[in-house]
Amino acid sequence: MPKFAANISFLFTEVPFLERFGEARAAGFEAVEILFPYDDPASQIADRLAGAGLDLVLINAPPPNYTGGARGFAAVPGGEARFEKDFKRAVRYAQHLGAQHLHLMAGTAEGPEAHDTFVRNLAWATAQEPEMSLTIEPINGHDMPGYFLNDFDLAAQIIAEVGAPNLGLQFDAYHAQRITGDAMRVWDAHHALVRHIQIASAPDRHEPAKGEIDYPTFFEAVDARGYTGWISAEYHPSGRTTDGLDWFYAARG
């Protein structure tokens, strides 16, 4: 049976951030993920995780609040020094919080130079922190125009080029559906590389209950492949978060 985590950057936003840990636990989640936890002291977040008895599955890098700025720059030529500096800060946060995975965002870029930059930065990062699980995630161009990593086959190619055992694929079924129109086919093709899964309905990115993806069938396929990691609910609730969790209670049995 799948294990579900709550992305508390998307869910439980009816309450302040530090109160969302308790809300997630009360709803039945045993783990959370946080997109960018860097606006709050790591010690406070760690206390909330421990107090609620929650695992932290994943955080994103780079650390800065990206409002009005770039969403990542691992593939941006000329940004290597900034990538290395902010990677180290993100690692400190991830280690303090016990995050299982650190997602490295590629940023807006294109072409062979961006490809080579991304590979070099990932090779450096995987060697710098060989015990940390690092992920890369294809993101669709509807949500993030110009994002370099916008294709799952490209992600698989880059993972092969880097060739590091601590680099894997972050599989967001919503993005897979938006990119290809067939999330199930993408899962079948690339499941062996997957370290972490995220879900939302497509195309509206609400609760994973309606839309183009048959999630009960997807969950069965995930189980059939022997995936034992977390599946994170990363969607925009259509109303109050707690009013839209029927999918969660049905899926966990």
Contacts in CASP RR format, 6 or more apart in sequence:
PFRMAT RR
TARGET T0000
AUTHOR 0000-0000-0000
METHOD contacts of the structure
MODEL  1
MPKFAANISFLFTEVPFLERFGEARAAGFEAVEILFPYDDPASQIADRLA
GAGLDLVLINAPPPNYTGGARGFAAVPGGEARFEKDFKRAVRYAQHLGAQ
HLHLMAGTAEGPEAHDTFVRNLAWATAQEPEMSLTIEPINGHDMPGYFLN
DFDLAAQIIAEVGAPNLGLQFDAYHAQRITGDAMRVWDAHHALVRHIQIA
SAPDRHEPAKGEIDYPTFFEAVDARGYTGWISAEYHPSGRTTDGLDWFYA
ARG
1 223 0 8 1.000
1 252 0 8 1.000
1 253 0 8 1.000
2 219 0 8 1.000
2 222 0 8 1.000
2 223 0 8 1.000
2 227 0 8 1.000
2 231 0 8 1.000
2 251 0 8 1.000
2 252 0 8 1.000
3 30 0 8 1.000
3 31 0 8 1.000
3 228 0 8 1.000
3 229 0 8 1.000
3 230 0 8 1.000
3 231 0 8 1.000
4 29 0 8 1.000
4 31 0 8 1.000
4 230 0 8 1.000
4 231 0 8 1.000
4 232 0 8 1.000
4 233 0 8 1.000
4 248 0 8 1.000
4 251 0 8 1.000
4 252 0 8 1.000
5 29 0 8 1.000
5 30 0 8 1.000
5 31 0 8 1.000
5 32 0 8 1.000
5 33 0 8 1.000
5 55 0 8 1.000
5 57 0 8 1.000
5 230 0 8 1.000
5 231 0 8 1.000
5 232 0 8 1.000
5 233 0 8 1.000
6 12 0 8 1.000
6 24 0 8 1.000
6 27 0 8 1.000
6 29 0 8 1.000
6 31 0 8 1.000
6 32 0 8 1.000
6 33 0 8 1.000
6 232 0 8 1.000
6 233 0 8 1.000
7 32 0 8 1.000
7 33 0 8 1.000
7 34 0 8 1.000
7 35 0 8 1.000
7 198 0 8 1.000
7 232 0 8 1.000
7 233 0 8 1.000
7 234 0 8 1.000
7 235 0 8 1.000
8 17 0 8 1.000
8 20 0 8 1.000
8 21 0 8 1.000
8 23 0 8 1.000
8 24 0 8 1.000
8 32 0 8 1.000
8 33 0 8 1.000
8 34 0 8 1.000
9 33 0 8 1.000
9 34 0 8 1.000
9 35 0 8 1.000
9 36 0 8 1.000
10 233 0 8 1.000
10 234 0 8 1.000
10 235 0 8 1.000
10 236 0 8 1.000
10 237 0 8 1.000
11 20 0 8 1.000
11 24 0 8 1.000
11 233 0 8 1.000
11 235 0 8 1.000
11 237 0 8 1.000
11 241 0 8 1.000
12 19 0 8 1.000
12 20 0 8 1.000
12 23 0 8 1.000
12 24 0 8 1.000
12 27 0 8 1.000
12 241 0 8 1.000
13 20 0 8 1.000
13 237 0 8 1.000
13 241 0 8 1.000
14 240 0 8 1.000
14 241 0 8 1.000
15 23 0 8 1.000
17 40 0 8 1.000
18 40 0 8 1.000
18 44 0 8 1.000
18 45 0 8 1.000
18 48 0 8 1.000
20 32 0 8 1.000
21 32 0 8 1.000
21 48 0 8 1.000
21 49 0 8 1.000
21 51 0 8 1.000
21 52 0 8 1.000
21 54 0 8 1.000
22 48 0 8 1.000
22 52 0 8 1.000
22 54 0 8 1.000
23 241 0 8 1.000
23 242 0 8 1.000
24 32 0 8 1.000
24 52 0 8 1.000
24 54 0 8 1.000
25 52 0 8 1.000
25 53 0 8 1.000
25 54 0 8 1.000
27 241 0 8 1.000
27 242 0 8 1.000
27 245 0 8 1.000
27 248 0 8 1.000
28 248 0 8 1.000
29 54 0 8 1.000
29 248 0 8 1.000
30 53 0 8 1.000
30 54 0 8 1.000
30 55 0 8 1.000
31 54 0 8 1.000
31 55 0 8 1.000
31 56 0 8 1.000
31 57 0 8 1.000
31 230 0 8 1.000
31 232 0 8 1.000
32 49 0 8 1.000
32 54 0 8 1.000
32 55 0 8 1.000
32 56 0 8 1.000
32 57 0 8 1.000
33 56 0 8 1.000
33 57 0 8 1.000
33 58 0 8 1.000
33 59 0 8 1.000
33 230 0 8 1.000
33 232 0 8 1.000
33 234 0 8 1.000
34 45 0 8 1.000
34 56 0 8 1.000
34 58 0 8 1.000
34 59 0 8 1.000
35 59 0 8 1.000
35 60 0 8 1.000
36 59 0 8 1.000
36 60 0 8 1.000
36 63 0 8 1.000
36 65 0 8 1.000
36 66 0 8 1.000
37 45 0 8 1.000
37 59 0 8 1.000
37 93 0 8 1.000
37 97 0 8 1.000
38 63 0 8 1.000
38 64 0 8 1.000
38 65 0 8 1.000
38 89 0 8 1.000
38 93 0 8 1.000
39 65 0 8 1.000
42 92 0 8 1.000
42 93 0 8 1.000
42 96 0 8 1.000
42 97 0 8 1.000
43 96 0 8 1.000
45 97 0 8 1.000
46 96 0 8 1.000
46 97 0 8 1.000
49 55 0 8 1.000
49 56 0 8 1.000
49 97 0 8 1.000
55 100 0 8 1.000
55 230 0 8 1.000
56 97 0 8 1.000
56 98 0 8 1.000
56 99 0 8 1.000
56 100 0 8 1.000
57 99 0 8 1.000
57 100 0 8 1.000
57 101 0 8 1.000
57 196 0 8 1.000
57 230 0 8 1.000
57 232 0 8 1.000
58 99 0 8 1.000
58 100 0 8 1.000
58 101 0 8 1.000
58 102 0 8 1.000
58 103 0 8 1.000
58 135 0 8 1.000
58 170 0 8 1.000
58 196 0 8 1.000
58 232 0 8 1.000
59 90 0 8 1.000
59 93 0 8 1.000
59 94 0 8 1.000
59 97 0 8 1.000
59 99 0 8 1.000
59 102 0 8 1.000
59 103 0 8 1.000
60 90 0 8 1.000
60 102 0 8 1.000
60 103 0 8 1.000
60 105 0 8 1.000
61 72 0 8 1.000
61 86 0 8 1.000
61 87 0 8 1.000
61 90 0 8 1.000
61 102 0 8 1.000
61 103 0 8 1.000
61 104 0 8 1.000
61 105 0 8 1.000
62 72 0 8 1.000
62 73 0 8 1.000
62 82 0 8 1.000
62 83 0 8 1.000
62 86 0 8 1.000
62 87 0 8 1.000
62 90 0 8 1.000
62 105 0 8 1.000
63 86 0 8 1.000
63 89 0 8 1.000
63 90 0 8 1.000
63 93 0 8 1.000
64 86 0 8 1.000
66 72 0 8 1.000
70 76 0 8 1.000
70 107 0 8 1.000
70 108 0 8 1.000
71 105 0 8 1.000
71 107 0 8 1.000
71 108 0 8 1.000
71 144 0 8 1.000
71 147 0 8 1.000
72 105 0 8 1.000
72 106 0 8 1.000
72 107 0 8 1.000
73 79 0 8 1.000
73 82 0 8 1.000
73 83 0 8 1.000
73 105 0 8 1.000
73 107 0 8 1.000
74 83 0 8 1.000
74 104 0 8 1.000
74 105 0 8 1.000
74 106 0 8 1.000
74 107 0 8 1.000
74 117 0 8 1.000
74 118 0 8 1.000
74 121 0 8 1.000
74 122 0 8 1.000
74 125 0 8 1.000
75 106 0 8 1.000
75 107 0 8 1.000
75 109 0 8 1.000
75 114 0 8 1.000
75 115 0 8 1.000
75 117 0 8 1.000
75 118 0 8 1.000
75 121 0 8 1.000
75 148 0 8 1.000
75 149 0 8 1.000
76 107 0 8 1.000
76 108 0 8 1.000
76 109 0 8 1.000
76 114 0 8 1.000
76 117 0 8 1.000
76 148 0 8 1.000
77 109 0 8 1.000
77 113 0 8 1.000
77 114 0 8 1.000
77 117 0 8 1.000
78 117 0 8 1.000
79 117 0 8 1.000
80 117 0 8 1.000
80 120 0 8 1.000
80 121 0 8 1.000
83 121 0 8 1.000
83 125 0 8 1.000
84 121 0 8 1.000
84 124 0 8 1.000
87 104 0 8 1.000
87 125 0 8 1.000
87 128 0 8 1.000
88 128 0 8 1.000
90 102 0 8 1.000
91 102 0 8 1.000
91 128 0 8 1.000
91 129 0 8 1.000
91 132 0 8 1.000
93 99 0 8 1.000
94 102 0 8 1.000
94 132 0 8 1.000
95 132 0 8 1.000
100 133 0 8 1.000
100 196 0 8 1.000
100 230 0 8 1.000
101 133 0 8 1.000
101 134 0 8 1.000
101 135 0 8 1.000
101 170 0 8 1.000
101 195 0 8 1.000
101 196 0 8 1.000
102 132 0 8 1.000
102 133 0 8 1.000
102 134 0 8 1.000
102 135 0 8 1.000
103 134 0 8 1.000
103 135 0 8 1.000
103 136 0 8 1.000
103 137 0 8 1.000
103 170 0 8 1.000
103 196 0 8 1.000
104 121 0 8 1.000
104 122 0 8 1.000
104 125 0 8 1.000
104 134 0 8 1.000
104 135 0 8 1.000
104 136 0 8 1.000
105 137 0 8 1.000
106 118 0 8 1.000
106 136 0 8 1.000
106 147 0 8 1.000
106 148 0 8 1.000
106 149 0 8 1.000
107 147 0 8 1.000
107 148 0 8 1.000
107 149 0 8 1.000
108 144 0 8 1.000
108 145 0 8 1.000
108 146 0 8 1.000
108 147 0 8 1.000
108 148 0 8 1.000
109 117 0 8 1.000
109 118 0 8 1.000
109 146 0 8 1.000
109 148 0 8 1.000
110 146 0 8 1.000
110 148 0 8 1.000
114 148 0 8 1.000
115 148 0 8 1.000
115 158 0 8 1.000
118 148 0 8 1.000
118 149 0 8 1.000
118 158 0 8 1.000
119 158 0 8 1.000
119 161 0 8 1.000
119 162 0 8 1.000
122 134 0 8 1.000
122 136 0 8 1.000
122 158 0 8 1.000
122 162 0 8 1.000
122 164 0 8 1.000
122 167 0 8 1.000
123 162 0 8 1.000
123 164 0 8 1.000
125 134 0 8 1.000
126 134 0 8 1.000
126 162 0 8 1.000
126 163 0 8 1.000
126 164 0 8 1.000
126 166 0 8 1.000
126 167 0 8 1.000
127 164 0 8 1.000
129 166 0 8 1.000
130 164 0 8 1.000
130 166 0 8 1.000
131 166 0 8 1.000
132 166 0 8 1.000
133 166 0 8 1.000
133 168 0 8 1.000
133 195 0 8 1.000
134 164 0 8 1.000
134 166 0 8 1.000
134 167 0 8 1.000
134 168 0 8 1.000
135 167 0 8 1.000
135 168 0 8 1.000
135 169 0 8 1.000
135 170 0 8 1.000
135 195 0 8 1.000
135 196 0 8 1.000
136 149 0 8 1.000
136 155 0 8 1.000
136 158 0 8 1.000
136 159 0 8 1.000
136 167 0 8 1.000
136 168 0 8 1.000
136 169 0 8 1.000
136 170 0 8 1.000
137 149 0 8 1.000
137 155 0 8 1.000
137 169 0 8 1.000
137 170 0 8 1.000
137 171 0 8 1.000
137 172 0 8 1.000
137 175 0 8 1.000
138 149 0 8 1.000
138 150 0 8 1.000
138 151 0 8 1.000
138 152 0 8 1.000
138 154 0 8 1.000
138 155 0 8 1.000
138 172 0 8 1.000
138 175 0 8 1.000
138 176 0 8 1.000
138 179 0 8 1.000
139 147 0 8 1.000
139 149 0 8 1.000
139 150 0 8 1.000
139 172 0 8 1.000
139 175 0 8 1.000
140 150 0 8 1.000
140 175 0 8 1.000
140 178 0 8 1.000
140 179 0 8 1.000
141 147 0 8 1.000
141 150 0 8 1.000
141 178 0 8 1.000
141 179 0 8 1.000
142 178 0 8 1.000
142 203 0 8 1.000
143 175 0 8 1.000
143 178 0 8 1.000
144 150 0 8 1.000
149 155 0 8 1.000
149 158 0 8 1.000
150 179 0 8 1.000
151 179 0 8 1.000
152 169 0 8 1.000
152 176 0 8 1.000
152 179 0 8 1.000
152 180 0 8 1.000
152 186 0 8 1.000
152 189 0 8 1.000
152 190 0 8 1.000
153 189 0 8 1.000
155 169 0 8 1.000
155 190 0 8 1.000
155 193 0 8 1.000
156 169 0 8 1.000
156 190 0 8 1.000
156 193 0 8 1.000
159 167 0 8 1.000
159 168 0 8 1.000
159 169 0 8 1.000
159 193 0 8 1.000
168 193 0 8 1.000
168 194 0 8 1.000
168 195 0 8 1.000
169 190 0 8 1.000
169 193 0 8 1.000
169 194 0 8 1.000
169 195 0 8 1.000
170 194 0 8 1.000
170 195 0 8 1.000
170 196 0 8 1.000
170 197 0 8 1.000
170 198 0 8 1.000
171 186 0 8 1.000
171 187 0 8 1.000
171 190 0 8 1.000
171 191 0 8 1.000
171 194 0 8 1.000
171 196 0 8 1.000
171 197 0 8 1.000
171 198 0 8 1.000
172 197 0 8 1.000
172 198 0 8 1.000
172 199 0 8 1.000
172 200 0 8 1.000
172 234 0 8 1.000
173 183 0 8 1.000
173 187 0 8 1.000
173 197 0 8 1.000
173 198 0 8 1.000
173 199 0 8 1.000
173 200 0 8 1.000
173 202 0 8 1.000
173 208 0 8 1.000
173 213 0 8 1.000
173 215 0 8 1.000
173 218 0 8 1.000
174 183 0 8 1.000
174 198 0 8 1.000
174 199 0 8 1.000
174 200 0 8 1.000
174 201 0 8 1.000
174 202 0 8 1.000
174 205 0 8 1.000
174 213 0 8 1.000
174 234 0 8 1.000
174 235 0 8 1.000
176 182 0 8 1.000
176 183 0 8 1.000
176 186 0 8 1.000
176 187 0 8 1.000
177 183 0 8 1.000
177 202 0 8 1.000
177 203 0 8 1.000
177 212 0 8 1.000
177 213 0 8 1.000
178 202 0 8 1.000
178 203 0 8 1.000
179 186 0 8 1.000
180 186 0 8 1.000
181 202 0 8 1.000
181 212 0 8 1.000
183 202 0 8 1.000
183 212 0 8 1.000
183 213 0 8 1.000
183 218 0 8 1.000
184 213 0 8 1.000
184 214 0 8 1.000
184 217 0 8 1.000
184 218 0 8 1.000
184 221 0 8 1.000
187 194 0 8 1.000
187 218 0 8 1.000
187 221 0 8 1.000
187 222 0 8 1.000
188 221 0 8 1.000
191 222 0 8 1.000
191 225 0 8 1.000
191 227 0 8 1.000
194 227 0 8 1.000
195 229 0 8 1.000
196 229 0 8 1.000
196 230 0 8 1.000
196 232 0 8 1.000
197 222 0 8 1.000
197 227 0 8 1.000
197 229 0 8 1.000
197 230 0 8 1.000
197 231 0 8 1.000
197 232 0 8 1.000
198 231 0 8 1.000
198 232 0 8 1.000
198 233 0 8 1.000
198 234 0 8 1.000
199 208 0 8 1.000
199 213 0 8 1.000
199 215 0 8 1.000
199 218 0 8 1.000
199 231 0 8 1.000
199 232 0 8 1.000
199 233 0 8 1.000
199 234 0 8 1.000
199 235 0 8 1.000
200 206 0 8 1.000
200 207 0 8 1.000
200 208 0 8 1.000
200 233 0 8 1.000
200 234 0 8 1.000
200 235 0 8 1.000
200 236 0 8 1.000
201 207 0 8 1.000
201 208 0 8 1.000
201 209 0 8 1.000
201 210 0 8 1.000
201 211 0 8 1.000
201 212 0 8 1.000
201 213 0 8 1.000
201 235 0 8 1.000
202 211 0 8 1.000
202 212 0 8 1.000
202 213 0 8 1.000
203 211 0 8 1.000
203 212 0 8 1.000
204 211 0 8 1.000
205 235 0 8 1.000
205 236 0 8 1.000
206 235 0 8 1.000
206 236 0 8 1.000
206 237 0 8 1.000
206 238 0 8 1.000
207 235 0 8 1.000
207 237 0 8 1.000
207 238 0 8 1.000
207 244 0 8 1.000
207 245 0 8 1.000
207 247 0 8 1.000
208 215 0 8 1.000
208 233 0 8 1.000
208 235 0 8 1.000
208 247 0 8 1.000
209 215 0 8 1.000
209 244 0 8 1.000
209 246 0 8 1.000
209 247 0 8 1.000
215 247 0 8 1.000
215 251 0 8 1.000
216 251 0 8 1.000
219 231 0 8 1.000
219 251 0 8 1.000
222 231 0 8 1.000
233 248 0 8 1.000
237 243 0 8 1.000
237 244 0 8 1.000
238 244 0 8 1.000
END
